[in-house]
Amino acid sequence: MDNEISLLPNKDCINNEDALEFRRLKFAISSSEDGIWEYNIQNNTTYVSKRWLEIIGYTENEYHSSIETWKAMLHPDDAEY
């Protein structure tokens, strides 16, 4: 199964130790076959991995990545008001 991870090292990641840590994280995420989602509260953007979409039964063309879409899919018992 091809689990492409599109994470890129931070531009401040300039030493070998940081690069090695990044490669380890990328490998762990790829190997786990877990779906990854992220919400950046600072700029109100979301990221979901291809595997996350696969787990919930969507393709990239069917899912509009936004916090509003994510909230709409949230089960009411999991939401805090």
C-alpha positions as a printed Julia matrix, in Angstrom:
81×3 Matrix{Float64}:
   0.0    0.0    0.0
   1.38   3.38  -0.95
   1.06   5.8    1.97
   2.59   9.0    0.7
   3.56  11.37   3.49
   3.74  14.94   2.29
   5.26  16.35   5.46
   8.3   18.45   4.72
  11.04  19.28   7.19
  10.68  22.7    8.74
  12.89  25.29   7.05
  14.65  25.64  10.41
  15.54  21.92  10.32
  19.16  22.45   9.39
  21.21  19.96  11.35
  21.69  16.22  10.91
  19.99  15.37  14.2
  16.79  17.17  13.18
  16.89  15.58   9.71
  17.32  12.11  11.25
  14.42  12.73  13.63
  12.25  13.85  10.71
  13.09  10.7    8.71
  12.22   8.53  11.72
   8.88  10.29  12.15
   8.08   9.96   8.44
   8.93   6.24   8.53
   6.85   5.64  11.68
   3.81   7.35  10.19
   4.16   5.49   6.88
   4.63   2.14   8.6
   1.69   2.52  10.95
  -0.9    2.81   8.16
  -2.76   5.24  10.41
  -4.74   8.1    8.98
  -3.34  11.51   9.83
  -5.27  14.75  10.2
  -4.08  18.1   11.41
  -5.75  21.4   12.21
  -3.63  24.54  12.23
  -5.47  26.85  14.59
  -3.23  29.8   13.69
  -4.31  29.98  10.07
  -7.51  27.87  10.2
  -6.29  25.24   7.75
  -6.56  21.47   7.81
  -4.53  18.6    6.39
  -5.74  15.03   5.98
  -3.67  12.17   4.62
  -4.73   9.92   1.76
  -4.88   7.05   4.26
  -7.25   9.01   6.55
  -9.55   9.57   3.59
  -9.36   5.89   2.71
 -10.28   4.88   6.26
 -13.4    7.05   6.24
 -14.37   6.02   2.71
 -13.54   9.14   0.71
 -11.19  10.01  -2.13
  -9.28  13.26  -2.49
 -11.83  14.41  -5.09
 -14.78  13.77  -2.78
 -13.49  15.51   0.35
 -13.05  19.26   0.78
 -10.41  19.7    3.47
 -11.62  22.35   5.91
 -12.44  22.59   9.59
 -16.09  23.07   8.68
 -16.14  19.76   6.77
 -14.44  18.0    9.67
 -16.92  19.44  12.18
 -19.85  18.36   9.99
 -18.56  14.78  10.1
 -18.02  14.79  13.88
 -20.38  12.57  15.83
 -22.54  14.67  18.19
 -21.39  12.61  21.19
 -17.79  13.56  20.41
 -18.44  17.3   20.18
 -18.09  19.68  23.1
 -20.33  22.71  23.04
